[in-house]
């Protein structure tokens, strides 16, 4: 069996520890993701999807359990080490693109490079231009976000997520703010990037049409994995205790 890109064992997350309002929102999650997978994370509001994604993204810490990322246990890393690991391994696409309005599309794409490396070398700039061309924005590199449609802005955000060549992209409702036609175009772009580059994806979506176009669907209900199945194939169904 191939080495796991991501391996969770018994991951729990509680908020307000030690207070009367303490609440556990993830209850002993076991999850494995292999390199090259394209996974939909689905479930009702309040099921813990955003919390799960934030922990995968090293934006929040788990309360208990084991989290191995590319074979490294990351649960005990300090904040500085987590930041470096996040920049090196993970890319992020959100429902709202969070582009800087005063910056051009190209400048927005190179921001992660500037933050990680302190400057944008010529080779990195060429890579950013290549990515914008790959997402269909070769003619819009010098335009600011206000000059772009919603779908174009999300394409810039996708290019930005890929500029440091992450092994895993986390997409939280990446089409949730778009109309149906544009949503389909953006999702098709994610699938093309996955096919061409081998990048792994976890996509949170409420759209069953998009979830059906992923290779695997993980359903979270009340902080537990209720179902984990290959879409259109043999499933790995079943709940988790905890």
C-alpha positions as CSV (number, residue, x, y, z in Angstrom):
1,X,0.0,0.0,0.0
2,X,1.3,3.5,-0.8
3,X,2.4,5.8,2.0
4,X,-0.4,8.0,3.2
5,X,-0.2,11.7,2.5
6,X,-2.4,12.3,5.5
7,X,-3.2,9.9,8.4
8,X,-5.5,10.7,11.3
9,X,-6.0,8.4,14.2
10,X,-8.5,9.2,17.0
11,X,-8.5,12.9,16.4
12,X,-10.7,14.9,18.7
13,X,-11.3,18.6,19.0
14,X,-12.9,20.4,21.9
15,X,-13.5,24.1,22.4
16,X,-13.6,26.1,25.7
17,X,-11.5,23.4,27.5
18,X,-12.1,23.4,31.3
19,X,-15.0,25.8,31.1
20,X,-18.7,25.0,31.7
21,X,-19.3,25.6,28.0
22,X,-16.7,23.0,26.9
23,X,-17.9,21.2,23.8
24,X,-16.3,18.4,21.8
25,X,-17.0,18.8,18.0
26,X,-14.8,16.0,16.6
27,X,-15.2,12.6,18.3
28,X,-12.2,10.4,17.5
29,X,-11.8,10.7,13.7
30,X,-9.8,8.2,11.8
31,X,-9.0,9.3,8.3
32,X,-6.5,8.4,5.6
33,X,-5.7,10.3,2.4
34,X,-3.3,8.9,-0.2
35,X,-1.4,11.1,-2.7
36,X,-3.5,12.0,-5.8
37,X,-6.9,11.6,-4.2
38,X,-9.8,14.0,-5.0
39,X,-12.1,13.9,-2.0
40,X,-15.5,15.6,-1.3
41,X,-16.1,16.4,2.4
42,X,-19.9,16.7,2.9
43,X,-22.4,16.9,5.7
44,X,-24.9,19.2,7.3
45,X,-24.1,22.6,8.8
46,X,-22.6,22.2,12.2
47,X,-21.3,18.7,11.5
48,X,-17.6,19.7,12.0
49,X,-16.5,20.1,8.4
50,X,-14.8,23.4,8.9
51,X,-13.1,22.3,12.1
52,X,-11.8,19.2,10.4
53,X,-10.5,21.2,7.4
54,X,-8.9,23.8,9.7
55,X,-7.0,21.0,11.6
56,X,-5.9,19.3,8.4
57,X,-4.7,22.8,7.2
58,X,-2.7,23.3,10.5
59,X,-4.8,26.3,11.3
60,X,-6.2,24.8,14.5
61,X,-4.7,22.2,16.8
62,X,-6.5,19.0,17.7
63,X,-7.2,18.3,21.3
64,X,-6.2,14.6,21.2
65,X,-5.2,12.0,18.7
66,X,-2.5,11.6,16.0
67,X,-2.0,13.5,12.8
68,X,0.7,12.4,10.4
69,X,1.3,14.6,7.3
70,X,3.6,13.0,4.7
71,X,4.8,10.6,7.4
72,X,5.6,13.3,10.0
73,X,3.7,13.6,13.3
74,X,2.6,17.3,13.3
75,X,0.6,17.4,16.5
76,X,3.5,18.4,18.6
77,X,5.1,21.0,16.4
78,X,5.3,24.6,17.6
79,X,3.7,27.5,15.8
80,X,6.7,28.4,13.7
81,X,7.2,24.8,12.5
82,X,3.5,24.5,11.7
83,X,3.6,27.7,9.6
84,X,6.6,26.3,7.6
85,X,4.9,22.9,7.2
86,X,1.7,24.6,6.0
87,X,3.5,26.7,3.4
88,X,5.5,23.8,2.2
89,X,2.7,21.2,1.9
90,X,-0.7,22.9,1.7
91,X,-2.7,25.2,-0.5
92,X,-6.0,26.9,0.3
93,X,-9.1,28.0,-1.7
94,X,-12.0,29.5,0.1
95,X,-15.6,30.4,-0.8
96,X,-14.5,34.1,-0.8
97,X,-11.3,34.5,-2.7
98,X,-9.7,37.0,-0.3
99,X,-7.7,38.7,-3.0
100,X,-6.0,42.0,-2.1
101,X,-7.9,44.7,-4.1
102,X,-4.9,47.0,-4.6
103,X,-2.9,44.2,-6.2
104,X,-3.0,42.8,-9.7
105,X,-3.9,39.2,-10.4
106,X,-0.2,38.4,-10.9
107,X,0.8,40.2,-7.6
108,X,-2.0,38.3,-5.7
109,X,-0.7,35.0,-7.0
110,X,2.9,35.7,-6.0
111,X,2.0,36.8,-2.5
112,X,2.5,33.3,-0.9
113,X,6.0,33.3,-2.5
114,X,6.8,36.7,-1.0
115,X,5.6,35.5,2.4
116,X,7.5,32.2,2.3
117,X,10.7,33.4,0.6
118,X,10.9,37.1,1.3
119,X,11.2,38.0,-2.4
120,X,9.8,36.9,-5.8
121,X,12.6,35.5,-8.0
122,X,12.3,35.6,-11.7
123,X,11.6,31.9,-11.9
124,X,8.8,32.2,-9.4
125,X,7.3,35.1,-11.4
126,X,7.4,33.0,-14.5
127,X,5.7,30.2,-12.6
128,X,3.0,32.5,-11.5
129,X,2.4,33.7,-15.0
130,X,2.3,30.1,-16.2
131,X,-0.3,29.3,-13.6
132,X,-2.5,32.2,-14.5
133,X,-2.3,31.1,-18.2
134,X,-3.2,27.6,-17.1
135,X,-6.4,28.9,-15.4
136,X,-7.4,30.9,-18.5
137,X,-6.2,34.3,-17.3
138,X,-3.2,35.0,-19.6
139,X,-4.8,38.2,-20.7
140,X,-5.8,39.4,-17.3
141,X,-2.6,39.2,-15.3
142,X,-2.3,42.9,-14.7
143,X,-6.0,43.5,-13.8
144,X,-7.1,44.1,-10.3
145,X,-9.8,42.0,-8.6
146,X,-12.5,44.7,-9.2
147,X,-11.9,44.4,-12.9
148,X,-12.5,40.6,-12.9
149,X,-15.7,38.6,-12.7
150,X,-16.4,36.4,-9.7
151,X,-15.3,33.3,-11.6
152,X,-12.1,35.0,-12.7
153,X,-11.3,36.1,-9.2
154,X,-11.7,32.5,-8.0
155,X,-9.4,31.3,-10.7
156,X,-6.8,33.8,-9.4
157,X,-7.3,32.3,-6.0
158,X,-6.8,28.8,-7.4
159,X,-3.5,29.9,-9.1
160,X,-2.4,31.5,-5.8
161,X,-3.1,28.2,-4.0
162,X,-0.9,26.3,-6.4
163,X,2.1,28.7,-6.7
164,X,4.2,26.9,-4.0
165,X,3.3,23.5,-5.6
166,X,1.5,22.0,-2.5
167,X,0.9,18.3,-2.2
168,X,-2.6,19.0,-0.9
169,X,-5.1,21.7,-1.7
170,X,-8.0,22.3,0.8
171,X,-11.0,23.9,-0.9
172,X,-13.7,25.2,1.4
173,X,-16.9,25.7,-0.6
174,X,-14.8,27.0,-3.5
175,X,-17.9,27.5,-5.7
176,X,-20.4,28.4,-3.0
177,X,-20.4,32.1,-4.1
178,X,-20.8,31.5,-7.8
179,X,-23.7,30.9,-10.1
180,X,-24.3,27.3,-11.4
181,X,-22.5,27.8,-14.8
182,X,-19.4,29.5,-13.3
183,X,-19.4,26.9,-10.5
184,X,-19.2,24.1,-13.0
185,X,-16.4,25.8,-14.8
186,X,-14.3,26.4,-11.6
187,X,-14.9,22.8,-10.5
188,X,-13.9,21.5,-13.9
189,X,-10.7,23.5,-13.5
190,X,-9.9,21.9,-10.1
191,X,-10.4,18.5,-11.7
192,X,-8.1,19.3,-14.6
193,X,-5.4,20.5,-12.2
194,X,-5.8,17.3,-10.3
195,X,-5.5,15.2,-13.5
196,X,-2.5,17.2,-14.9
197,X,-0.5,17.8,-11.8
198,X,-1.4,15.0,-9.5
199,X,-2.3,17.4,-6.7
200,X,-4.5,16.0,-4.0
201,X,-7.7,17.8,-3.1
202,X,-10.2,17.9,-0.2
203,X,-13.2,19.9,-1.3
204,X,-15.9,20.9,1.1
205,X,-19.2,21.3,-0.7
206,X,-23.0,21.4,-0.1
207,X,-23.6,20.8,-3.8
208,X,-24.5,17.1,-4.4
209,X,-23.7,17.5,-8.1
210,X,-20.2,18.5,-7.4
211,X,-19.7,15.8,-4.7
212,X,-20.8,13.2,-7.3
213,X,-18.0,14.4,-9.6
214,X,-15.3,13.6,-6.9
215,X,-13.5,10.3,-6.6
216,X,-14.4,9.8,-3.0
217,X,-17.0,11.2,-0.6
218,X,-16.5,11.5,3.1
219,X,-19.7,12.4,5.0
220,X,-19.4,14.0,8.4
221,X,-22.4,13.9,10.8
222,X,-22.2,15.3,14.4
223,X,-18.5,15.2,14.5
224,X,-18.1,11.6,13.2
225,X,-17.5,10.1,9.8
226,X,-20.8,8.5,9.0
227,X,-19.8,7.3,5.5
228,X,-16.6,7.1,3.5
229,X,-17.1,5.8,-0.1
230,X,-15.7,5.7,-3.5
231,X,-18.1,7.7,-5.8
232,X,-19.6,5.4,-8.4
233,X,-17.7,2.4,-7.1
234,X,-17.2,0.2,-4.1
235,X,-17.7,2.2,-0.9
236,X,-16.2,2.1,2.6
237,X,-19.4,2.7,4.5
238,X,-19.8,2.8,8.2
239,X,-19.8,5.1,11.2
240,X,-17.1,5.7,13.9
241,X,-17.4,5.4,17.6
242,X,-15.7,7.7,20.0
